[in-house]
Amino acid sequence: MHTVAVLALDGVIPFDLSTPIEVFSRTRLPGGRPAYRIRVCAPAPEVDAGAFALRAPWPLEALAEADTIVLPGVADLDAPLPPEVLDALRRAAGRGTRIASICVGAFVLAATGLLDGLRATTHWMAAPALAARYPGIEVDADVLYIDNGQLLTSAGAAAGLDLCLHLIRRDHGSAVAADAARLSVMPLEREGGQAQFIVHEQPPTPHGSELEPLLSWMEENVHHELTLDEIAGRAGMSTRTLNRRFREQTGTSPLQWLHRARIRQAQYLLENTGHPVERIASQVGFGSPTAFRDRFRRVAGTSPNAYRRAFQGHAER
């Protein structure tokens, strides 16, 4: 039987810890036999999980007997990792053990050096910190999980479910994985990636800066098909000067800023109204629904209709 070891470190995030335990322990093969043996391992008998403490029934040495090791996230990303934990993970990788991380568990895996030269993901809010701390890793914050074969990483907490179902499908096929997905009340594959959950705030502009009135005007006029020349005329600058000032004060270009403002407004309308996509495209200043759909997918990582299905509350028509 395939053994899954879930590593519990001090500060472990309970959601991340429980996800693989629940998903793998409930997975059944045709005929009803358990598909996995689950072991919760820790470097010490008692683990501080924040709101409570837990007793891990298996020591760190049990990682040596695992076929798959799952690394949940920990609350303090700056907490030093015990050297024996890093050594145990490196030895496991050397034996060919599969290692998967959930959410910011990617920081634990990255600390071993095993992800160097590979593509990896984590929660979108933590992705810049992962990229800065481990420049040898290609961090992709737009996806739900990344499978490098032996090493896998997943995005925010719920993406741990996607990753576990993916592993089940790898191990036992789509039929077993689909049964596990139904038990978890999850689709076997979710449409879109992590990008659809990211709140795309505009780069901050210093209060009182010369661009502040212009940005307010642009925000109020996203429904117009504004050109760079029109924006520059409003600012009383040449387009060249406008581009330079924008880069200096916002870190982006005027048109990129405008596109982000339009998509942010479109997300609000998709969440809170029943307006057709074609109408929303016009409301946020796109000349055609096709151009709107293309830009929306580029920014949000999914289609407008899929975004609406995922995030719409009680819409007013």
Secondary structure, DSSP 8 states (H G I E B T S, - for coil): -EEEEEE--TTB-HHHHHHHHHHHHH-B-TTS-BSEEEEEEESSSEEE-SSSEEE-SEEGGGGGG-SEEEE--BS-TTS---HHHHHHHHHHHHTT-EEEE-TTHHHHHHHTTTTTTSEE---TTTHHHHHHH-TTSEE-TTSSEEE-SSEEEE-STTHHHHHHHHHHHHHH-HHHHHHHHHHTT--SS-SS-GGGG---------TT-TTHHHHHHHHHTTTS---HHHHHHHHTS-HHHHHHHHHHHHSS-HHHHHHHHHHHHHHHHHHHB---HHHHHHHTT-SSHHHHHHHHHHHHSS-HHHHHHHH--S-B-
